[in-house]
Amino acid sequence: MKYMITKKQYIEAPCRAASVPYWKAVHISVPDNMKILHDREFSPEILKQYSDEPYFRLKHCLQNVKPISVPNGHSLCEAAIPDIAEHINKCYEGICISVSELQSYVTRAVYSPELWIAVRNDDTGEIVATGIAEMDREIGEGVLEWIQVSRGSRRCGLGSYIVLELLWRMRNTAQFVTVSGQCSNPDKPEELYRKCGFSGNDVWHILRKLEE
């Protein structure tokens, strides 16, 4: 099954119109054993046949975006794709992105090299925060894809810095920016995004058919 959605419908309410960014929505196919439903269409009765993983989707209108400084003791740095893949995998349990998969991002029409960010600890030289955003110039949508901070470097402003720096870099090319994440994530990324100016209340349910 493919999404049936027009650009106009999406731009009017991106987080309600689709569970993923527009450029993905017009290309992906949903497997037969899966359903993707907005919260307004969801019913607890569905859980008799499907497992559920809810995802939030938020939007930023890029108003009042201001430049931001790197937190003290840290600096922006160059990072190769293997370095970023390694950092992503260190930051999450149960997630493993390969170098080849991350390399494929470079071939996408929405790829923007200036939207790949890495921050190092000045004392150790270690990469402690990374972020990747994409830019769909066809409809003016910026998308936050990967935002992560090493566990030992959290609670010092690095997550907010990565998000706000990416918003600043997209301010002249994007009309709006979207982001999504697991509602059940114990690190509570939704709180970070709301702190950085994202808003909305759209939730999407990724439903997978239970084995009989």
Rosetta blueprint (number, residue, H / E / L):
1 M L
2 K E
3 Y L
4 M L
5 I L
6 T L
7 K H
8 K H
9 Q H
10 Y H
11 I H
12 E H
13 A L
14 P H
15 C H
16 R H
17 A H
18 A L
19 S L
20 V L
21 P L
22 Y H
23 W H
24 K H
25 A H
26 V L
27 H L
28 I L
29 S E
30 V L
31 P L
32 D L
33 N L
34 M E
35 K E
36 I E
37 L E
38 H E
39 D H
40 R H
41 E H
42 F L
43 S L
44 P H
45 E H
46 I H
47 L H
48 K H
49 Q L
50 Y E
51 S E
52 D E
53 E E
54 P E
55 Y E
56 F E
57 R E
58 L E
59 K E
60 H E
61 C L
62 L L
63 Q L
64 N L
65 V L
66 K L
67 P L
68 I L
69 S L
70 V L
71 P L
72 N L
73 G L
74 H E
75 S E
76 L E
77 C L
78 E L
79 A L
80 A L
81 I H
82 P H
83 D H
84 I H
85 A H
86 E H
87 H H
88 I H
89 N H
90 K H
91 C H
92 Y L
93 E L
94 G L
95 I L
96 C L
97 I L
98 S L
99 V H
100 S H
101 E H
102 L H
103 Q H
104 S H
105 Y H
106 V H
107 T H
108 R L
109 A L
110 V L
111 Y L
112 S L
113 P H
114 E H
115 L H
116 W E
117 I E
118 A E
119 V E
120 R E
121 N E
122 D L
123 D L
124 T L
125 G L
126 E L
127 I E
128 V E
129 A E
130 T E
131 G E
132 I E
133 A E
134 E E
135 M E
136 D E
137 R L
138 E L
139 I L
140 G L
141 E E
142 G E
143 V E
144 L E
145 E E
146 W E
147 I E
148 Q E
149 V E
150 S L
151 R H
152 G H
153 S H
154 R L
155 R L
156 C L
157 G L
158 L H
159 G H
160 S H
161 Y H
162 I H
163 V H
164 L H
165 E H
166 L H
167 L H
168 W H
169 R H
170 M H
171 R L
172 N L
173 T L
174 A L
175 Q L
176 F E
177 V E
178 T E
179 V E
180 S E
181 G E
182 Q E
183 C L
184 S L
185 N L
186 P L
187 D L
188 K L
189 P H
190 E H
191 E H
192 L H
193 Y H
194 R H
195 K H
196 C L
197 G L
198 F L
199 S E
200 G E
201 N E
202 D E
203 V E
204 W E
205 H E
206 I E
207 L E
208 R E
209 K E
210 L L
211 E L
212 E L
